[in-house]
Amino acid sequence: MAFPESRLVSSNEVKDAITEFARGFNHNYYRPLHLATLKGDWESVRAFIEHDPNALTAKITTISRTALQVAAIAGQWKLVEKLVQQMPVEALAEVDLMGCTALHYVALGGNATAAKALVTKNPSVTQITDFEGFSPLVYAITSSTSKELVWYLALVTTDERPACPFSGPSASRLVALLTAAGFHDITLFLLQRYPNLATMADSNGSVIFNVLSKMPSDFQSGSELGLLGSFIYHFVSVELDHLQPRGDLKDLHDTSNKGFIWKAIEKLVPRIKLVRDTKLRHKSALRLVEYVCSQALIMNSSLFWQSFISADILYNTISSGIVEILRIYFQFFPDLIWTKMPYEGYIMQVAIKNRQEKVFSLLCKMPIGKLLVLVVDESQNTTSHLAARLTSSPQLASISGAAFQMQKELQWFKEVEKLDHPLHKQVKNQDGETAWQLFKDEHKGLLEQGEKWMKDTSNSSMLVAALIATVAFAATITVPGGNDQDKGIPIFLRDKAFMVFAVSDALALFSSVASIFIFLSILTAYYAEEDFLRTLPSKMILALASLFFSTATILIAFGAALSLTLGERLKWVPIPITLMASLPLALFAVLQVPLFVRMIISTYGRAIYHPQDLW
């Protein structure tokens, strides 16, 4: 049973074709060739073909696949290249009962060299689609294993009949998959060649924007790079001008002197390549959004714009916190700021509900945005009411400790309340609650968890502080080496190591006692909601800092005491003692300092609202 190349085929038709083909198929005869091909055994394959030359192009499986197709499915790339050299040109375009050529399976496997060998011998194979209407380019994008292969197939695939991959029924799927794979530079290249792809839309609006609105990591605002990654990101060089290759794989690489320099640096420091690729994806995504908006603007139809950038797309963009897309939207279509989403409200209200600080700051920079803060919804909820509700957003879940989660919620509420109208503080919603009353009701559980976290942390930390204070006090009485029996003066009083011991021990004692008192004040606190904003976190930070300091100084005192005791006999002993004392300090730095720094930033860092430029 044969199918026309350009026709979509149902699963029932495929099953019937497989059944019909299997009736006359000599499975036992082709089994050795099939197994040898799966294993990549070229000698056995060649011997079989020499004995039966027809086997080179014969269908050797029940699904009507040739040896070349089997080798491609098995990922035997060397065998694929050898078979391509042996096979006639027209045989490379053979399809199996799934409608796939060998190039489809090579594309799925992500091997650019094998794909180039196939296309070089028979360029028409790029235009053949399977029974779902998908070209090899779509298969390569789906696998996402080789960007080089996707680039190559994008270059050699044309929009010719019968497939028409860039204007036919499968074009929207191609664009969606390409965008979802993060290959925005390739998408830009195809959009410039086929502008119709930029304004392609479905029932949800723009295909490209619908995908991008759910991908915050493809933009700088949604990427967590860390301190080192952010530093590299700021200085790393990324150029988009060379991202439009002209004809072959060799054009995909930056051949400038700057490109060679960066490649050499990336080999020495792989982290730089990762950050550079991330920055390239971010810049390409921004350029892609700008290009699509410019093409939509050419349509010159407000009805088209409203459907192209739908309320659903706007909601996804805001809830994902992709402030870069919103900034471009407002530059091209300023009226979008007045979009009202069903059951969610205006843009400002959606940003507040989803705790998107950057979107909130961007909107507040605009006079219209400040006006939207004053909006009251159908349930008489002000924006302060919306900020008062307990969120389940990932931003809150990423904060360690219920107390600091409570602090974050308070900071957000106070920031929104500050921009809201003063009269709204007394406005009650349809449930008869003011914004502050609603906040207290919503956060009762979190308040209890925060109190428990504070007390548990204080109790366990007090135990450690008390132990350090006890040891430090005992060390003060029984100094290393003992005292002179006549005068009671320490024997090692004039030794420098003794002075290090004495000072470190005193500091450990005083700081541990201070931390005990601070932890005690935390245990006896009133635990009102507003205490979590600054008072309790400040006490916890100060208490932990004192505890950490006492831990470090007691280790120094211990090391100095050992040096005094053993130094007379073993002159080299201070070196291993110093190294051993450094290990727990280094372990503490790795495990606790990042969390401690985040606590400080959360309490004393910049406010949630920091204006962002729109233009």
N, C-alpha and C positions, 0 to 999 in steps of 0.2 A: 504494500500500500504506500503510495507516495503522496506528499502534501505539497501544495504550492508554497513557494518561499515566503511570499508576502502575506499569507493568510494566517490569522490567529486560529489555533487549534485547541479544542476542548480536551479535558483529561480523558473523557470516555473514548474519543477518537484515538488518542495516543495508546490507551490500553488495547483497543481493538487492533491497532497496527502492530503492537508488540506481540499479541497473540497470533496474528496472521503470519508475521515474520518467523516466529519461533517454530511454527509447524514444519517449515522446510529447512530449518537451520541445522547444520551438522555440528553440534556442539563438541562432540568428542574429537573431531578432526582438528578444530582450531584451538582446542584447550591448551596444548603445549605452547603455541604462539602467544596465546593470551597470558599465560603465567610468566613466560619469559619476558614479555613486554612490561608486565607489572613489576617485575624484579629489576628491569633495566639491563637485562642480559643481552647485549648487542650481538655476541657471537652466536647464541642460539637463535635469535631473531633472524640474523643474516642467513644462517644455515637453512632455516625453514623457508625463507623467501627465495633462496637460490634453488631449493627443491621445487617450490611452487611460486613462480613469479606473480601469479594472480593474487597471492595472499597479501602483497604490498598494498593493494587498494581494496581488498575484500572486506566484507563486514564479518568480524570475528567474534562478536558478542550477540546475545539475544536482544539487545537494544540497538542493534544495527550500527555498532561503532567499529571504526577501522583501528588498525594497530597504532596509528598516529594519535587518534583521539584517546585510546587507552593509555598510551604513554604520557599524554598531557594530563589526564586525570590523576595518574600515579605520581606526577611530579618528576618524571625521569627526563630531565631537560636535555642531557647529552644525547639520549636516544631520540628525543623529539627532533633535534637538529640533524641527526644522521638520517632519520626517516624523511624529513623535508627535502634533503638533498636528493634522495632516491625517487621520491614520488613525482608523478606528473603534475603540472600546474593545476589542472581542473580538479584533481582529486583532493586538493587542499580545501576546496569549497564544499566538500561532502558534509551533509548533516546527518546526525543520528535521529532516532525516533523521538528525541526531545527537541529537535530542531537546532541543535548546537553543532558548530564546527569545532575543529581542533583549536582555533584561536579563542573561542569562548572559554575553553578549559585552561588554556595557557594564561589568559587574562585573569581567570579566577585564581590561578596559582601564583600570579604576580611575577612571572619571569619575563623581563624586558628583552633579553637576548633571543629567547626562543620566539617571542612575538615578532621581533624584527626580522628574523629569518623567514617566518611565514609570510609576512606582509611584503617583504622584498620580492619573494618569488611570485606571489599572487596578491596584488594590492586590493582586489575586489572583496577579499574575505572580511575586511573591516565593515562592509556594508550589509552583511548577512545578519538577520535577526533570528532569534529563536522563536518558538511558537507563542511566547508571551510578548513578542515585539521588542526584545532587548538586544542591543548590539554588544559586541565584545567590550566596547568602552564602558558600558554599564556594568558588565561583569567585573572589570578591573576596578571600578570605583567601589563596588560592593565589597570586594575582598580587602581593599584599603591597605594592602601589604607593600605596594611599591608605587610611590608617587612618580617615579621615573617612567614606569610603564603607563600610568594614566596620562602623563604629559605626552608620551609618544603616540598613544592611540588618539588623543585629542587632536594631535597635529595631522595624522594621516586619515582620520575619519572625515568624510564629507557628507553633505546633506542631500545625497542623490537618491533617486528612487531605486528599488521600491521601499527601502527601509526608512529614509528621511528621518534619521535619528534626532536632528535638531529642530524639526518642525512637525514631525508626526505625532501620533498618540502617546508615544513613550517619552517625548521631550521633557514633559513636566517631571516625570520620575527621574530622568537623568539629572536635571538641575537640582532636584531635592536631594538626591543621593550625593552628588558632588559637593553641595553645600554642607551636608551633614558630615561628610568625611573631613571637612576642614581644609579642602584644597581650594581656597578662595582665589589664589592667584590664577589657577587654571580656569576657574569659573569666570573670572574677569576676562581672560583671553578669549574664551568662547563667546561671552556676551558681546565683546567688541566685534567679533566675526559674525555673530548671529544676534543682532539687537532684539529680535522678537523674544528671545529667552528671558530678557530682563523684565519684561512686563507680563510674563506668564503668570496666570492666576487660576485658582480653583475656587471652590465654594467657601474656603477659609480666607481668601484674599491672596496676596502675593505668595508664590511658592517659596521664593528665597527668604523673604522676611518671616514667613511662618516658621521656617527652620531655624533661622538665626535668632529669633526671639526666644528660643529655648536653649541657646548655647552660650551662657554667660562666660564660660572659660575661653571662648574665642575672642574675648575683648579684655583689655587691661583691667577694667574695673572688676571683673569676675575671676581674676587669676591670683592665686596665692603663691608668690615667688619667694617669700622669705627675705631676710635682710640682705644676704649675699646675692641672691637672684635679682632683687630690685636694683642693687648697685650695678650689676652687670647689665641689666636691662637698660639702664639710663645711658650707659656709655657705648653699648654695642651698636655697630653700624648695620643698617638694613636698607638696601636700595630696591625699589620696585621697578626701575626702568628696564632691567634686563630680564624681566619675567614674561617677555613676549617672544618666545623662540621662533625662528624663521623656517626651520625645516628638518632638523635632525636632533638626535639626543645630545650631540656635542654643543648645541646652542643653549642647552638648559643650564649650563654652568657659567658662573660669572668668571670671565677670563681677564678681568682687569687686575692691575697690581694689588689694588685694595682687596680684591677677592682672594688672591693667592695668600696675602698676609693673614686674612681672617681664617682661611682653611688651615694654615700652619698653626695658628694659635689654638684653633678648635681641636686639633690633634693632640696638643699638649694638655689642654684643659677641656675635657668633654662637656663639662657643665656649661661652658660658654656656647657650644653648639646647640644645646637644648634650649637655652634662653634666647639665642638668636633665632631659632626656628619658631619659638613662641612669639617673639616680637614680629617676625615676618607674617605669621598668621594673623596677628592683631591688626597690623597695618593693612594687610590685604583685605581683611573683613571690613575695615572702615572704608577703604577705597571702593569695595563692592557695594556697600550701602549707599555711598554717594552716587555711584554710577547708576544704580537701579532707580534711585529717586530722580535723578536727572532725566532718565528715560521716561519715567512715569509723568514727569512734568510736561514733557513734549505732547502727551496725550491731550492736555488742555481741557480736561473734563472733571469738574468737581465730583460728579457722581462716580466716575472711575476711581478717583483718589479715595473716596470714602469706602469703596469696596476693596480697593487694592491694599490700603492700610486699614484693615478692619479693626473693630473694637477688640476682638479676640487677640489679634496680633499685638495691639497696644497693651492689653492686659498682661500677656505673656512677657513682653519686653519690660514692663514696669515691675512685675512680680519677680522677675529674674534680676532686676537691678542693672540692666544694661544701659547705663546713662549715655554712652557714646551714640547708640542708635537713636535715642530720644533727641539728643542734641541735633543730629542731622535731620531728623523728621521735622523738628520745629523750624529749622533753617529753610527747608524747602516748602513745608506746609504749615505755617504758623497757626492756622485755625484748628489743627489737631488737638491743641491744648484744651479745647472746649468739648472734646469727645466725652460722652457719658456712657459708661458701660452698664449694661443691664445687671441689676442686683448688686453692683459694686460701687457705682458713683463715678465721680470725675477722677481725672488722673491723680490729683493731689490726694484724694481719699484712698485710692488704691495703693499709692506709695506709703501712706501712713499705716494702713492695715497690714502691709507686708514688710514693714520696718526697713524700707529701702532708703537709707540715709542719703546716699549720693543723689538719687532721684529727687528726694525731698529738698535737698540743698539747691539743685539745679532749678527747680520750680520756684523756690523762694527768691531766687535771684531776679525773677521776672515779676514785674508789678501785677500781672494777671495771676501769677501763681499765689501771690500774697492775698489776692482777692478770693481765690478758691479755698484758702484756709478758713474763710468765714462761712463757708457753705454748711447748711444744716440739712440732713437727709430726711426722708419720709418718716422715720421713727424718732425725729427730733434729736438725733445724735449730732453733736458738734464734732469737729475734728479732734477735740480733746477727748471726747467720748471714745472715738475710734482708737486713739492712742492709749486709752486706759485699758483696753481689752488685752488679756494675756495672749501673747503670740506663741505659735508653735513653729516659727520660722527657723531655718538652719542657723541663722546668725546667733540666735539665743542658745541653741544646743551646743554650739562650738565654744561657749564660755564655760570654764571650769569652776565649779562651786556654785551652789544655789544662791549664796549671798551675793556673789558678783553678777549672777543672772538677775537678781532682784535689783541690784544697782543699775544695771543696763536698762531695765524696764522703767525705772524711775527717771533716769536721764532722758530717755526718749519722751516720756510723758511731759516732763518739765520743759523740754525744748519746744514741743508742739504747743503746750499751754502758753508759753511765752509769746508765740506768734499769733495765737488765737486772740479774739476780742476779749477784753477784761470782763465784759458782761456775761460772756459764755461760761464763766466759772460757776455762775448760779443757775444756769439753764438746766432743766431736768428733761430727761428723755421720756419716752412714753411709759417706761417702767417707774418713773418718779425718782430717778437717781441723777445727781450731779456727776460730772466727770470724775471728781476725786472719790466720791462714794463708790462709783463703779470700779475704779482702780482698786480700792481696798477689797471689794467683794471678789473681784477677779483674781486677786493675788494672795488670797488667804493661804492657799496651799503652799505657794512659793515662799511666802513669809515664814511659815512654820519650817519649811525645809531649810531656808536660809538661817534661821535661828539655830536649828539643830546642827547645821554645818559649822557655824561659828563656834558653838559650844563644844562640839566634838573636837574640832581643830585646836581650840584653846586648851581643852583638858589634856589631850595627847602631847601638845607642845609644852605645856606646863610641867609635865612629867619629865621630859627631856631637860628642860631648863633647870628644874630642881636637882636633877642628877648632876648636871654640870656644876651648879652652885655648890653642891655637897663635895664633889671631887676637888673643886678649886679651893674651897675653904680648908679641906683636909690637907691639901698640898701646901697651903700657907703655913700650917703648924709644923708639918714634917717636911722640911725643905730637903732637897737632895744633898747628900754629904753630911748632913747633921749640923749641929751648932757647937761652938767652942764651949767646953764645960765650965770654964771659969767666967767668961763674959756673956755667954749666950748668943754670941754673934755667929751667923752662918759661916761655915768654913770657906765656902766658895764665893764669899761676898764680893771680892775684887775681880772675879772672873766675868768676862763679858757675857758668856753663855748664861751665867746666873742672873744677870740683869735682864736678859731676854726672858728667862723663865719667870722672874718676879713680875715684870711688867705685864707679860701675857697672861699670867695667872690672875693678876688683879683685874685686868680688863675682862677676862672671862667671868670672874665672880660678879663684878658690877653689872655687866651687860645681861647676864643670866638672871640676876635678881630683878633688874629693870623689866625684862621680858615677862617675868612671873607676875609682877604688879600690873602690867598692861593686859596680860591675858585674864587676870582676875577682874579687871574693870570691864572686860568684854563679857565675862560670865555673869556679871551683876547688872548688865545694861538693861534698859527698858524694852528695847526691840520694837520701837515704833517704825512704821513704814519709811519715814523720811530719814531715820537713822542710817539706813542702808545706802543713802546717797553719798555721804561723805564721812560721817562720824565713825561708824563701825569699820568700814574698809580702811580708813586712815590708821585706826588703832591696830587692826590686824597686820597691816604693812609694817608699822613701826615695831610691833611685837616680834614678828618673824625676822625682821632685819636685825633686831637685838639678839635673837636666838641664833641666827646664822653667824653673827659676829662672835658670839661666845663660843660657838662650836669651833670656829677657825682658830681663835686665840687659845683655847684649851689644847688643841692639837699642837700649836706652836710651843706652848709651855711643856707639853709632854715630850716633844722632840728635844727641847733644850735640856730637860732633866736627864734624858737618856744620854745626851752628849756629855753632860757633866759627869755622869756615873761611869761611863765606859771610855770617855775620851782619853784618860790618862794612859790606858793600856792599849787601846785601839785608836790610833790617830785618824784613821780613815772613816770612822763610824759616823760622823755627821752627814756624810754624803748619802749613804743608803737611808738614814733616818729621814733626811729631808725629802728624798724621793718617795719613801713610804707614806710620809705625812701628806704629800701632795696628792696621792691617789684618792683618798676620800674627799678632799677638797675639789678635785677635778670631777669626781663622780657627782658631787653635789651641784657643781656648776652646770653640768650637762642635764641633770634631772630637774633641778629646782629653779635655776636662774631664769629660764624663758618664761615659766609660769609667773614668777615673782615680778618680772618686768612687765608682763601683760597686766598684772594687778595694779602696778603703779601707773601705767598708761591709762587704764580704765578709770582710775580715780583722779589723776592729775593731768591727763592728756587733754588734747584740744576737744572742744565741744562737738556734739553730733552735727550741728549746723555750721557748715563752712561754705560760703558762697562759691559757686562755680560759674565761670564765664560761659555764656551761650554762644557768642559769636567768635 
